[in-house]
Amino acid sequence: MASCSLLLAACGNLKNSDLASNSTTTTSEAKKYETTSSTDGGYSVLLKKGVYKTSPISGLEATNYDNSVDESAMERGLIRVSKKVFSTKDYVIQEGQQLDEATVTNWLGRYSKSNKEGLNLKNNGKTGSTTRNPIILQQIMEEDFYVKSGSSYKLAGISISLGLNSVDYYTKTTDGAEYSTKISPAKRRAFGQKTANTIVSRLHAKTKLKNIPIMVGLFSKTDTDSLVGGTYFSYGTASANSSKISKWSSVNEKTQVLPTVDGASAVSASDKSKFTSFKDEIEDYFPNVSGVTATLRYYDGKLAYESIAITTQFYGYLQVQSFAQTVMSRAKKYLGTSSPVEITISSVNDTQAVVAKETATGSYRMHIYGGN
Amino acid sequence: MASCSLLLAACGNLKNSDLASNSTTTTSEAKKYETTSSTDGGYSVLLKKGVYKTSPISGLEATNYDNSVDESAMERGLIRVSKKVFSTKDYVIQEGQQLDEATVTNWLGRYSKSNKEGLNLKNNGKTGSTTRNPIILQQIMEEDFYVKSGSSYKLAGISISLGLNSVDYYTKTTDGAEYSTKISPAKRRAFGQKTANTIVSRLHAKTKLKNIPIMVGLFSKTDTDSLVGGTYFSYGTASANSSKISKWSSVNEKTQVLPTVDGASAVSASDKSKFTSFKDEIEDYFPNVSGVTATLRYYDGKLAYESIAITTQFYGYLQVQSFAQTVMSRAKKYLGTSSPVEITISSVNDTQAVVAKETATGSYRMHIYGGN
């Protein structure tokens, strides 16, 4: 367990750390603690000496092939799932600081004699796509949750995300052809839950962390041909001192791109129909519209976010002004009232304008880059 | 005057054209005329059969070297100057349709035996940077202004912009080294005014256009080393039937990038100081901010638009949320209240967020791409 000492060192001693007193004022020279205000329903972010603290493990991945995870979707989802466990009213958030780079590098490796910390399955010596042991755990992400304690803040919760491959891409020789091993949903789930318990027991073995609840979310990566990022499918929380997660809850997330390809059916026929009406009118109204696509995110069966990308082959100032106006009026007319909507109007190189409503019931607003 | 026939053909006969009756409704199948609503203080745009009409001369340039004009600045400025002549209350706008591609291609050429329409100076056979005749007229832009006439619209004004080089880049042999000829402000002005009169007399010689007032704006391109686009310096209007512009008015436009380089002094020390305070706090608050620059546009000595670009080396969801909040609070604290402000937060590949107030006295709003 060589990497444990690294982990301990990284955990440090919060009481003696330079995380000390202060509030949300922004001008005191002596301040060490500070939070940035949150967006609607979001967490306030805990800064350190006025500076945003980044996680030392961000970007670490198990392999360099085509397995790379959509980190933005993974992080956004982790924070969303965390809200079910750590209330945004009581907790402030900071990017994970408990796991360090050396530890996570070991954990993302295969189990072997020289890396007994490795969480991926050992190399069984086979290279056949169905006979080898695939790399399933591709990435680990951590977020920390603090509560106010007197004039300071103390760590009170940790969320861990396990980024799990649905397809593991690999080569048989260095720079050789790329092969792939599929990982079934059942296998991914079983592996994810077992690995989550291993991580929980390792973290709760540390004196400084044993009383900290740990939430683990299981994130399923899509294959590289997919147009959409991955989604969470399960999460569970280990209470203080517990070495395992006894209850797993489902997460119902779906992402869909419209128009659908290969005759795939829409998650919601109504959302699809609204988008099609919007798209048809936009394409009729202006020449040079080369693409209109939507990405829709569904949480618990409801449309939660709709993002529409319009690509044009024009650049003119008047064209963009006029087009953005039309897009806004058609969005009001056709698009749903159940989710925030983001519409970007881009030419080949630049975003020209954004038309958006930030909440389901909000008003559309428009920003045209470069002004009048 | 071979190209005149082309011009005449392009002008056509408005009464007999398929530009016919109708209003701003958007659902009638029979509609041929329609306008899109305007932004604050802007023109409504005249569509044709529901479709935005692009100008056939857009993008035409006299040379292919490094002379290319910032078309967006040229068009934005032309519309701004046009407002002094054609009120946004009385006129609707359409991209120029009176000049066609063949005509403007001839006009942008040098005067020669085979191109007597050429508006650039004839080739004097010399190649020395101070002895040759430079290409001064680089680009021509047109906007048309219509007024309502019964149930239809009729052409009632034309704005022409002449994009004039301050430096003409050229080669002595095909694919050879690039040389340049500087054109003084006085020479640019004299050439621009003379050329404007030539264009006015050519257009007013057409029966269909002789009663249409023509505004001509003179746009000065900056050299390629400049960080900012060009600006207008003069404009004048030829009344109906007039063959020349008898009075020229000055346009006072300045664009400046902050921080200034090479010890250049700021247009406004106060605006510079506000930006510096904003920049310093942003850079202190977050790691990985790799650049903060501002582009300020001054019209008639007043700050009219401030655009700030923040480049970061981070991508995380939480980082962008938190950073955008901080940027917005610092913008409110430091930046001026006399102009609209646009602040983009971008990583290497993408715009991550935009924080902006659309009017001088408006509220700041923020849009984070990708949503929650």
HADDOCK unambig.tbl for C-alpha pairs under 7 A between the chains (distance, minus, plus):
assign (segid A and resid 36 and name CA) (segid B and resid 322 and name CA) 6.30 0.50 0.50
assign (segid A and resid 36 and name CA) (segid B and resid 325 and name CA) 6.96 0.50 0.50
assign (segid A and resid 36 and name CA) (segid B and resid 326 and name CA) 6.70 0.50 0.50
assign (segid A and resid 37 and name CA) (segid B and resid 325 and name CA) 6.79 0.50 0.50
assign (segid A and resid 45 and name CA) (segid B and resid 322 and name CA) 6.54 0.50 0.50
assign (segid A and resid 50 and name CA) (segid B and resid 285 and name CA) 5.73 0.50 0.50
assign (segid A and resid 51 and name CA) (segid B and resid 284 and name CA) 7.00 0.50 0.50
assign (segid A and resid 51 and name CA) (segid B and resid 285 and name CA) 4.69 0.50 0.50
assign (segid A and resid 51 and name CA) (segid B and resid 286 and name CA) 5.23 0.50 0.50
assign (segid A and resid 52 and name CA) (segid B and resid 285 and name CA) 6.58 0.50 0.50
assign (segid A and resid 52 and name CA) (segid B and resid 286 and name CA) 5.19 0.50 0.50
assign (segid A and resid 52 and name CA) (segid B and resid 287 and name CA) 6.77 0.50 0.50
assign (segid A and resid 72 and name CA) (segid B and resid 316 and name CA) 6.15 0.50 0.50
assign (segid A and resid 72 and name CA) (segid B and resid 317 and name CA) 5.72 0.50 0.50
assign (segid A and resid 75 and name CA) (segid B and resid 317 and name CA) 6.34 0.50 0.50
assign (segid A and resid 76 and name CA) (segid B and resid 317 and name CA) 6.08 0.50 0.50
assign (segid A and resid 76 and name CA) (segid B and resid 372 and name CA) 6.64 0.50 0.50
assign (segid A and resid 284 and name CA) (segid B and resid 51 and name CA) 7.00 0.50 0.50
assign (segid A and resid 285 and name CA) (segid B and resid 50 and name CA) 5.70 0.50 0.50
assign (segid A and resid 285 and name CA) (segid B and resid 51 and name CA) 4.71 0.50 0.50
assign (segid A and resid 285 and name CA) (segid B and resid 52 and name CA) 6.61 0.50 0.50
assign (segid A and resid 286 and name CA) (segid B and resid 51 and name CA) 5.22 0.50 0.50
assign (segid A and resid 286 and name CA) (segid B and resid 52 and name CA) 5.20 0.50 0.50
assign (segid A and resid 287 and name CA) (segid B and resid 52 and name CA) 6.75 0.50 0.50
assign (segid A and resid 316 and name CA) (segid B and resid 72 and name CA) 6.16 0.50 0.50
assign (segid A and resid 317 and name CA) (segid B and resid 72 and name CA) 5.70 0.50 0.50
assign (segid A and resid 317 and name CA) (segid B and resid 75 and name CA) 6.35 0.50 0.50
assign (segid A and resid 317 and name CA) (segid B and resid 76 and name CA) 6.09 0.50 0.50
assign (segid A and resid 322 and name CA) (segid B and resid 36 and name CA) 6.29 0.50 0.50
assign (segid A and resid 322 and name CA) (segid B and resid 45 and name CA) 6.54 0.50 0.50
assign (segid A and resid 325 and name CA) (segid B and resid 36 and name CA) 6.97 0.50 0.50
assign (segid A and resid 325 and name CA) (segid B and resid 37 and name CA) 6.78 0.50 0.50
assign (segid A and resid 326 and name CA) (segid B and resid 36 and name CA) 6.68 0.50 0.50
assign (segid A and resid 372 and name CA) (segid B and resid 76 and name CA) 6.63 0.50 0.50
